[in-house]
């Protein structure tokens, strides 16, 4: 069986082009790389390099070997990650989400559920949902779209709508509800990673400025010492995070046809017996508009 370290050296050489650069990248000596490449040729029984007095380069066989070695190393890494992830999630439901609201709400109310829960606090990108589930990175992912294929299915959970939190001295504070058009031209404090809501607010609030913040604590600090409006949703408001909402602002619902996201619980079909009972409890307790 070929040593994976030799394949790593071959892939690195193909990327960096010289023995010295390969050795520097791998943090080993150049003679070690030279010996490794000769050993790999011996184990394969083929010549991988064209050698001259001052230069070594991959021949066509070597280029193919480097390409296939990269695939093999990635497959080995995926195999290891998949097995470790599967083992870790046997005793609990590990939850991810493409939008922050469901994650915040579920974490805030996790004591209500009999299942043991853990959370991926980094939002899952829509394009990564299927691969994350197949590789057991999460057992359940809240998604903004229904996914149905041979391995995966979704259950409708509920909807999420935005509210705007306005300084009480803002003229809009007297309204029972507002539209996106009413918010035109305002500047908002917004956490950067809000999943699908980012496109919604940018597409529907005319001439607005969004002061995106990477760190949620920094955003909360700015919120307390400024009068810039912020966003919440029916889901995050139902999470009762008092330290975040103790900012003397008034929460006003946004009544707009574009202000709704349907949310689904998405999971592997072979995990249905474990995930569906939990999702049914989520649905029963899902916050109203």
Helices and strands as residue ranges (DSSP letters): H 4-16, H 19-26, H 30-44, E 49-51, E 56-58, H 60-88, G 89-91, E 93-97, H 100-108, G 110-112, E 117-119, G 126-128, H 129-134, E 140-143, E 152-160, E 162-167, G 171-174, E 177-178, G 181-183, E 187-191, H 197-204, E 209-213, H 216-224, E 229-233, H 234-237, H 242-245, E 249-254, E 261-268, G 269-271, H 272-285
